[in-house]
Amino acid sequence: MRTTLYVGGFASNTAEEALRALFGEFGEIAELRMIRRQSSPRGLGFAYITFAAVEAAEAALSLNGRELGGLPLRVDFAR
């Protein structure tokens, strides 16, 4: 059951709320982990989003290539 997506390509100053709003359109988000440097609150431009349902994760794959803050997102199932 694959419910976790890798999301990359967004700006390091992207707010977690922006990702929640965008991906939350597809279903309930169980967990969102933005990867950050230990020494800084800024993100590294990628995150892992786990949905409560497989169908939501599959639907959210449609965001691959969509721009967020002028940058194209890379969305795929996490490995």
Biopython code that builds the backbone (N, CA, C, O; Angstrom):
import numpy as np
from Bio.PDB.StructureBuilder import StructureBuilder

atoms = [
    (1, "MET", "N", (0.850, -1.178, 0.000)),
    (1, "MET", "CA", (0.000, 0.000, 0.000)),
    (1, "MET", "C", (0.892, 1.236, 0.000)),
    (1, "MET", "O", (1.536, 1.534, 1.006)),
    (2, "ARG", "N", (0.934, 1.943, -1.097)),
    (2, "ARG", "CA", (1.816, 3.099, -1.232)),
    (2, "ARG", "C", (1.022, 4.372, -1.001)),
    (2, "ARG", "O", (0.168, 4.743, -1.806)),
    (3, "THR", "N", (1.314, 5.031, 0.100)),
    (3, "THR", "CA", (0.611, 6.267, 0.434)),
    (3, "THR", "C", (1.553, 7.450, 0.623)),
    (3, "THR", "O", (1.098, 8.568, 0.865)),
    (4, "THR", "N", (2.863, 7.218, 0.515)),
    (4, "THR", "CA", (3.832, 8.290, 0.739)),
    (4, "THR", "C", (4.434, 8.753, -0.579)),
    (4, "THR", "O", (4.895, 7.953, -1.393)),
    (5, "LEU", "N", (4.416, 10.070, -0.766)),
    (5, "LEU", "CA", (4.967, 10.675, -1.966)),
    (5, "LEU", "C", (6.230, 11.457, -1.640)),
    (5, "LEU", "O", (6.348, 12.061, -0.574)),
    (6, "TYR", "N", (7.166, 11.434, -2.574)),
    (6, "TYR", "CA", (8.316, 12.337, -2.554)),
    (6, "TYR", "C", (7.887, 13.564, -3.346)),
    (6, "TYR", "O", (7.356, 13.442, -4.450)),
    (7, "VAL", "N", (8.115, 14.734, -2.786)),
    (7, "VAL", "CA", (7.807, 15.986, -3.473)),
    (7, "VAL", "C", (9.070, 16.833, -3.453)),
    (7, "VAL", "O", (9.583, 17.152, -2.381)),
    (8, "GLY", "N", (9.573, 17.196, -4.614)),
    (8, "GLY", "CA", (10.791, 17.993, -4.692)),
    (8, "GLY", "C", (10.675, 19.101, -5.707)),
    (8, "GLY", "O", (9.709, 19.182, -6.466)),
    (9, "GLY", "N", (11.686, 19.959, -5.706)),
    (9, "GLY", "CA", (11.759, 21.008, -6.703)),
    (9, "GLY", "C", (11.207, 22.345, -6.264)),
    (9, "GLY", "O", (11.271, 23.309, -7.027)),
    (10, "PHE", "N", (10.665, 22.439, -5.059)),
    (10, "PHE", "CA", (10.127, 23.722, -4.611)),
    (10, "PHE", "C", (11.222, 24.539, -3.921)),
    (10, "PHE", "O", (12.249, 24.000, -3.507)),
    (11, "ALA", "N", (10.987, 25.835, -3.805)),
    (11, "ALA", "CA", (11.969, 26.744, -3.212)),
    (11, "ALA", "C", (12.188, 26.421, -1.736)),
    (11, "ALA", "O", (11.278, 25.954, -1.051)),
    (12, "SER", "N", (13.389, 26.673, -1.262)),
    (12, "SER", "CA", (13.739, 26.355, 0.126)),
    (12, "SER", "C", (12.955, 27.179, 1.132)),
    (12, "SER", "O", (12.875, 26.806, 2.303)),
    (13, "ASN", "N", (12.376, 28.291, 0.702)),
    (13, "ASN", "CA", (11.588, 29.114, 1.621)),
    (13, "ASN", "C", (10.086, 28.838, 1.525)),
    (13, "ASN", "O", (9.288, 29.601, 2.069)),
    (14, "THR", "N", (9.695, 27.779, 0.855)),
    (14, "THR", "CA", (8.285, 27.403, 0.746)),
    (14, "THR", "C", (7.756, 27.013, 2.120)),
    (14, "THR", "O", (8.391, 26.246, 2.843)),
    (15, "ALA", "N", (6.599, 27.542, 2.473)),
    (15, "ALA", "CA", (5.985, 27.245, 3.768)),
    (15, "ALA", "C", (5.291, 25.886, 3.729)),
    (15, "ALA", "O", (4.729, 25.487, 2.709)),
    (16, "GLU", "N", (5.341, 25.192, 4.849)),
    (16, "GLU", "CA", (4.657, 23.905, 4.966)),
    (16, "GLU", "C", (3.171, 24.062, 4.653)),
    (16, "GLU", "O", (2.562, 23.177, 4.052)),
    (17, "GLU", "N", (2.591, 25.184, 5.059)),
    (17, "GLU", "CA", (1.166, 25.428, 4.830)),
    (17, "GLU", "C", (0.831, 25.447, 3.338)),
    (17, "GLU", "O", (-0.254, 25.026, 2.938)),
    (18, "ALA", "N", (1.761, 25.934, 2.517)),
    (18, "ALA", "CA", (1.529, 25.962, 1.069)),
    (18, "ALA", "C", (1.430, 24.546, 0.512)),
    (18, "ALA", "O", (0.587, 24.268, -0.341)),
    (19, "LEU", "N", (2.288, 23.657, 0.993)),
    (19, "LEU", "CA", (2.233, 22.259, 0.546)),
    (19, "LEU", "C", (0.969, 21.582, 1.057)),
    (19, "LEU", "O", (0.319, 20.836, 0.325)),
    (20, "ARG", "N", (0.621, 21.844, 2.317)),
    (20, "ARG", "CA", (-0.605, 21.251, 2.877)),
    (20, "ARG", "C", (-1.835, 21.686, 2.089)),
    (20, "ARG", "O", (-2.718, 20.877, 1.807)),
    (21, "ALA", "N", (-1.888, 22.959, 1.738)),
    (21, "ALA", "CA", (-3.040, 23.468, 0.992)),
    (21, "ALA", "C", (-3.124, 22.832, -0.391)),
    (21, "ALA", "O", (-4.202, 22.427, -0.827)),
    (22, "LEU", "N", (-2.000, 22.744, -1.074)),
    (22, "LEU", "CA", (-1.978, 22.200, -2.429)),
    (22, "LEU", "C", (-2.297, 20.707, -2.439)),
    (22, "LEU", "O", (-3.165, 20.265, -3.192)),
    (23, "PHE", "N", (-1.611, 19.937, -1.620)),
    (23, "PHE", "CA", (-1.783, 18.485, -1.636)),
    (23, "PHE", "C", (-3.032, 18.046, -0.872)),
    (23, "PHE", "O", (-3.578, 16.976, -1.140)),
    (24, "GLY", "N", (-3.478, 18.859, 0.065)),
    (24, "GLY", "CA", (-4.675, 18.532, 0.829)),
    (24, "GLY", "C", (-5.934, 18.503, -0.014)),
    (24, "GLY", "O", (-6.950, 17.949, 0.406)),
    (25, "GLU", "N", (-5.879, 19.096, -1.205)),
    (25, "GLU", "CA", (-7.028, 19.052, -2.118)),
    (25, "GLU", "C", (-7.345, 17.621, -2.550)),
    (25, "GLU", "O", (-8.457, 17.341, -2.997)),
    (26, "PHE", "N", (-6.381, 16.722, -2.418)),
    (26, "PHE", "CA", (-6.556, 15.352, -2.903)),
    (26, "PHE", "C", (-6.995, 14.378, -1.820)),
    (26, "PHE", "O", (-7.371, 13.244, -2.116)),
    (27, "GLY", "N", (-6.950, 14.816, -0.568)),
    (27, "GLY", "CA", (-7.366, 13.947, 0.522)),
    (27, "GLY", "C", (-6.634, 14.283, 1.807)),
    (27, "GLY", "O", (-5.800, 15.187, 1.859)),
    (28, "GLU", "N", (-6.967, 13.536, 2.830)),
    (28, "GLU", "CA", (-6.395, 13.774, 4.154)),
    (28, "GLU", "C", (-4.902, 13.455, 4.174)),
    (28, "GLU", "O", (-4.475, 12.378, 3.758)),
    (29, "ILE", "N", (-4.123, 14.410, 4.664)),
    (29, "ILE", "CA", (-2.685, 14.218, 4.825)),
    (29, "ILE", "C", (-2.434, 13.691, 6.231)),
    (29, "ILE", "O", (-2.761, 14.351, 7.218)),
    (30, "ALA", "N", (-1.855, 12.502, 6.318)),
    (30, "ALA", "CA", (-1.549, 11.901, 7.614)),
    (30, "ALA", "C", (-0.260, 12.476, 8.195)),
    (30, "ALA", "O", (-0.141, 12.649, 9.408)),
    (31, "GLU", "N", (0.710, 12.772, 7.315)),
    (31, "GLU", "CA", (1.991, 13.310, 7.765)),
    (31, "GLU", "C", (2.649, 14.071, 6.623)),
    (31, "GLU", "O", (2.592, 13.656, 5.466)),
    (32, "LEU", "N", (3.276, 15.197, 6.971)),
    (32, "LEU", "CA", (4.052, 15.965, 6.006)),
    (32, "LEU", "C", (5.389, 16.279, 6.658)),
    (32, "LEU", "O", (5.445, 16.944, 7.693)),
    (33, "ARG", "N", (6.467, 15.796, 6.047)),
    (33, "ARG", "CA", (7.815, 16.030, 6.587)),
    (33, "ARG", "C", (8.627, 16.824, 5.575)),
    (33, "ARG", "O", (9.025, 16.305, 4.533)),
    (34, "MET", "N", (8.867, 18.091, 5.898)),
    (34, "MET", "CA", (9.759, 18.910, 5.073)),
    (34, "MET", "C", (11.174, 18.657, 5.564)),
    (34, "MET", "O", (11.442, 18.726, 6.764)),
    (35, "ILE", "N", (12.067, 18.368, 4.652)),
    (35, "ILE", "CA", (13.447, 18.067, 5.020)),
    (35, "ILE", "C", (14.218, 19.386, 5.112)),
    (35, "ILE", "O", (14.220, 20.197, 4.187)),
    (36, "ARG", "N", (14.875, 19.570, 6.269)),
    (36, "ARG", "CA", (15.587, 20.818, 6.550)),
    (36, "ARG", "C", (17.017, 20.528, 6.981)),
    (36, "ARG", "O", (17.345, 19.418, 7.400)),
    (37, "ARG", "N", (17.858, 21.545, 6.869)),
    (37, "ARG", "CA", (19.207, 21.461, 7.426)),
    (37, "ARG", "C", (19.089, 21.527, 8.944)),
    (37, "ARG", "O", (18.196, 22.194, 9.468)),
    (38, "GLN", "N", (19.968, 20.852, 9.642)),
    (38, "GLN", "CA", (19.942, 20.904, 11.103)),
    (38, "GLN", "C", (20.237, 22.306, 11.611)),
    (38, "GLN", "O", (19.712, 22.715, 12.647)),
    (39, "SER", "N", (21.065, 23.038, 10.898)),
    (39, "SER", "CA", (21.504, 24.354, 11.355)),
    (39, "SER", "C", (20.607, 25.502, 10.893)),
    (39, "SER", "O", (20.900, 26.664, 11.173)),
    (40, "SER", "N", (19.519, 25.189, 10.190)),
    (40, "SER", "CA", (18.692, 26.250, 9.625)),
    (40, "SER", "C", (17.232, 25.809, 9.553)),
    (40, "SER", "O", (16.940, 24.637, 9.315)),
    (41, "PRO", "N", (16.315, 26.762, 9.763)),
    (41, "PRO", "CA", (14.894, 26.425, 9.616)),
    (41, "PRO", "C", (14.456, 26.335, 8.154)),
    (41, "PRO", "O", (13.346, 25.887, 7.865)),
    (42, "ARG", "N", (15.324, 26.759, 7.231)),
    (42, "ARG", "CA", (14.977, 26.699, 5.809)),
    (42, "ARG", "C", (14.989, 25.258, 5.316)),
    (42, "ARG", "O", (15.810, 24.440, 5.731)),
    (43, "GLY", "N", (14.070, 24.981, 4.435)),
    (43, "GLY", "CA", (13.995, 23.644, 3.865)),
    (43, "GLY", "C", (15.049, 23.418, 2.798)),
    (43, "GLY", "O", (15.730, 24.347, 2.364)),
    (44, "LEU", "N", (15.168, 22.174, 2.386)),
    (44, "LEU", "CA", (16.102, 21.801, 1.325)),
    (44, "LEU", "C", (15.399, 21.667, -0.025)),
    (44, "LEU", "O", (16.018, 21.276, -1.014)),
    (45, "GLY", "N", (14.110, 21.991, -0.065)),
    (45, "GLY", "CA", (13.385, 21.939, -1.328)),
    (45, "GLY", "C", (12.751, 20.600, -1.628)),
    (45, "GLY", "O", (12.365, 20.332, -2.766)),
    (46, "PHE", "N", (12.637, 19.740, -0.595)),
    (46, "PHE", "CA", (11.892, 18.496, -0.808)),
    (46, "PHE", "C", (11.215, 18.055, 0.480)),
    (46, "PHE", "O", (11.594, 18.458, 1.579)),
    (47, "ALA", "N", (10.203, 17.214, 0.308)),
    (47, "ALA", "CA", (9.395, 16.763, 1.439)),
    (47, "ALA", "C", (8.835, 15.381, 1.135)),
    (47, "ALA", "O", (8.856, 14.910, -0.002)),
    (48, "TYR", "N", (8.337, 14.753, 2.183)),
    (48, "TYR", "CA", (7.611, 13.492, 2.065)),
    (48, "TYR", "C", (6.215, 13.727, 2.612)),
    (48, "TYR", "O", (6.048, 14.219, 3.727)),
    (49, "ILE", "N", (5.216, 13.371, 1.818)),
    (49, "ILE", "CA", (3.828, 13.554, 2.216)),
    (49, "ILE", "C", (3.154, 12.191, 2.229)),
    (49, "ILE", "O", (3.141, 11.480, 1.224)),
    (50, "THR", "N", (2.596, 11.839, 3.376)),
    (50, "THR", "CA", (1.875, 10.575, 3.526)),
    (50, "THR", "C", (0.388, 10.876, 3.615)),
    (50, "THR", "O", (-0.051, 11.673, 4.444)),
    (51, "PHE", "N", (-0.370, 10.235, 2.760)),
    (51, "PHE", "CA", (-1.818, 10.390, 2.747)),
    (51, "PHE", "C", (-2.474, 9.270, 3.546)),
    (51, "PHE", "O", (-1.893, 8.201, 3.730)),
    (52, "ALA", "N", (-3.677, 9.526, 4.013)),
    (52, "ALA", "CA", (-4.430, 8.520, 4.755)),
    (52, "ALA", "C", (-4.952, 7.423, 3.829)),
    (52, "ALA", "O", (-5.209, 6.307, 4.281)),
    (53, "ALA", "N", (-5.109, 7.726, 2.545)),
    (53, "ALA", "CA", (-5.667, 6.755, 1.597)),
    (53, "ALA", "C", (-4.798, 6.649, 0.342)),
    (53, "ALA", "O", (-4.245, 7.640, -0.135)),
    (54, "VAL", "N", (-4.693, 5.441, -0.173)),
    (54, "VAL", "CA", (-3.930, 5.189, -1.397)),
    (54, "VAL", "C", (-4.482, 6.015, -2.554)),
    (54, "VAL", "O", (-3.715, 6.567, -3.342)),
    (55, "GLU", "N", (-5.793, 6.104, -2.660)),
    (55, "GLU", "CA", (-6.421, 6.831, -3.763)),
    (55, "GLU", "C", (-6.012, 8.301, -3.767)),
    (55, "GLU", "O", (-5.821, 8.892, -4.830)),
    (56, "ALA", "N", (-5.879, 8.886, -2.592)),
    (56, "ALA", "CA", (-5.469, 10.292, -2.495)),
    (56, "ALA", "C", (-4.038, 10.464, -2.988)),
    (56, "ALA", "O", (-3.736, 11.410, -3.715)),
    (57, "ALA", "N", (-3.160, 9.549, -2.591)),
    (57, "ALA", "CA", (-1.762, 9.615, -3.028)),
    (57, "ALA", "C", (-1.672, 9.469, -4.543)),
    (57, "ALA", "O", (-0.934, 10.204, -5.200)),
    (58, "GLU", "N", (-2.418, 8.523, -5.093)),
    (58, "GLU", "CA", (-2.400, 8.315, -6.542)),
    (58, "GLU", "C", (-2.908, 9.550, -7.280)),
    (58, "GLU", "O", (-2.355, 9.932, -8.311)),
    (59, "ALA", "N", (-3.957, 10.172, -6.754)),
    (59, "ALA", "CA", (-4.511, 11.369, -7.394)),
    (59, "ALA", "C", (-3.527, 12.536, -7.322)),
    (59, "ALA", "O", (-3.430, 13.324, -8.264)),
    (60, "ALA", "N", (-2.802, 12.651, -6.219)),
    (60, "ALA", "CA", (-1.853, 13.754, -6.034)),
    (60, "ALA", "C", (-0.659, 13.656, -6.976)),
    (60, "ALA", "O", (0.043, 14.645, -7.183)),
    (61, "LEU", "N", (-0.419, 12.485, -7.547)),
    (61, "LEU", "CA", (0.656, 12.346, -8.539)),
    (61, "LEU", "C", (0.435, 13.276, -9.732)),
    (61, "LEU", "O", (1.376, 13.603, -10.454)),
    (62, "SER", "N", (-0.804, 13.696, -9.931)),
    (62, "SER", "CA", (-1.114, 14.589, -11.051)),
    (62, "SER", "C", (-0.451, 15.957, -10.896)),
    (62, "SER", "O", (-0.414, 16.735, -11.850)),
    (63, "LEU", "N", (0.070, 16.259, -9.708)),
    (63, "LEU", "CA", (0.763, 17.532, -9.491)),
    (63, "LEU", "C", (2.192, 17.519, -10.025)),
    (63, "LEU", "O", (2.860, 18.553, -10.015)),
    (64, "ASN", "N", (2.668, 16.378, -10.485)),
    (64, "ASN", "CA", (4.016, 16.310, -11.049)),
    (64, "ASN", "C", (4.123, 17.287, -12.219)),
    (64, "ASN", "O", (3.342, 17.219, -13.168)),
    (65, "GLY", "N", (5.096, 18.195, -12.142)),
    (65, "GLY", "CA", (5.294, 19.184, -13.189)),
    (65, "GLY", "C", (4.571, 20.499, -12.954)),
    (65, "GLY", "O", (4.872, 21.497, -13.609)),
    (66, "ARG", "N", (3.629, 20.512, -12.035)),
    (66, "ARG", "CA", (2.911, 21.756, -11.737)),
    (66, "ARG", "C", (3.854, 22.735, -11.043)),
    (66, "ARG", "O", (4.700, 22.331, -10.245)),
    (67, "GLU", "N", (3.707, 24.007, -11.346)),
    (67, "GLU", "CA", (4.587, 25.004, -10.747)),
    (67, "GLU", "C", (4.084, 25.444, -9.379)),
    (67, "GLU", "O", (2.887, 25.624, -9.158)),
    (68, "LEU", "N", (5.030, 25.610, -8.479)),
    (68, "LEU", "CA", (4.768, 26.173, -7.160)),
    (68, "LEU", "C", (5.849, 27.221, -6.934)),
    (68, "LEU", "O", (7.033, 26.892, -6.861)),
    (69, "GLY", "N", (5.446, 28.468, -6.823)),
    (69, "GLY", "CA", (6.419, 29.541, -6.671)),
    (69, "GLY", "C", (7.316, 29.702, -7.877)),
    (69, "GLY", "O", (8.466, 30.121, -7.747)),
    (70, "GLY", "N", (6.798, 29.369, -9.061)),
    (70, "GLY", "CA", (7.564, 29.516, -10.288)),
    (70, "GLY", "C", (8.497, 28.360, -10.605)),
    (70, "GLY", "O", (9.226, 28.408, -11.596)),
    (71, "LEU", "N", (8.485, 27.324, -9.779)),
    (71, "LEU", "CA", (9.355, 26.159, -9.999)),
    (71, "LEU", "C", (8.505, 24.908, -10.203)),
    (71, "LEU", "O", (7.497, 24.731, -9.519)),
    (72, "PRO", "N", (8.900, 24.033, -11.140)),
    (72, "PRO", "CA", (8.119, 22.812, -11.369)),
    (72, "PRO", "C", (8.347, 21.778, -10.264)),
    (72, "PRO", "O", (9.482, 21.498, -9.879)),
    (73, "LEU", "N", (7.259, 21.227, -9.771)),
    (73, "LEU", "CA", (7.343, 20.185, -8.745)),
    (73, "LEU", "C", (7.685, 18.840, -9.367)),
    (73, "LEU", "O", (7.294, 18.542, -10.495)),
    (74, "ARG", "N", (8.418, 18.037, -8.615)),
    (74, "ARG", "CA", (8.646, 16.630, -8.957)),
    (74, "ARG", "C", (7.891, 15.812, -7.915)),
    (74, "ARG", "O", (8.184, 15.889, -6.722)),
    (75, "VAL", "N", (6.932, 15.041, -8.368)),
    (75, "VAL", "CA", (6.096, 14.256, -7.458)),
    (75, "VAL", "C", (6.127, 12.809, -7.914)),
    (75, "VAL", "O", (5.848, 12.509, -9.075)),
    (76, "ASP", "N", (6.469, 11.913, -6.996)),
    (76, "ASP", "CA", (6.511, 10.481, -7.299)),
    (76, "ASP", "C", (6.327, 9.723, -5.991)),
    (76, "ASP", "O", (6.451, 10.296, -4.908)),
    (77, "PHE", "N", (6.033, 8.445, -6.097)),
    (77, "PHE", "CA", (5.969, 7.638, -4.884)),
    (77, "PHE", "C", (7.346, 7.600, -4.241)),
    (77, "PHE", "O", (8.358, 7.473, -4.930)),
    (78, "ALA", "N", (7.379, 7.711, -2.924)),
    (78, "ALA", "CA", (8.650, 7.650, -2.193)),
    (78, "ALA", "C", (9.231, 6.258, -2.318)),
    (78, "ALA", "O", (8.498, 5.274, -2.422)),
    (79, "ARG", "N", (10.545, 6.182, -2.308)),
    (79, "ARG", "CA", (11.223, 4.887, -2.406)),
    (79, "ARG", "C", (11.727, 4.455, -1.059)),
    (79, "ARG", "O", (12.328, 3.387, -0.938)),
]
sb = StructureBuilder()
sb.init_structure("model")
sb.init_model(0)
sb.init_chain("A")
sb.init_seg("    ")
for serial, (resi, resn, name, xyz) in enumerate(atoms, 1):
    if name == "N":
        sb.init_residue(resn, " ", resi, " ")
    sb.init_atom(name, np.array(xyz, "f"), 0.0, 1.0, " ", f" {name:<3s}", serial, name[0])
structure = sb.get_structure()
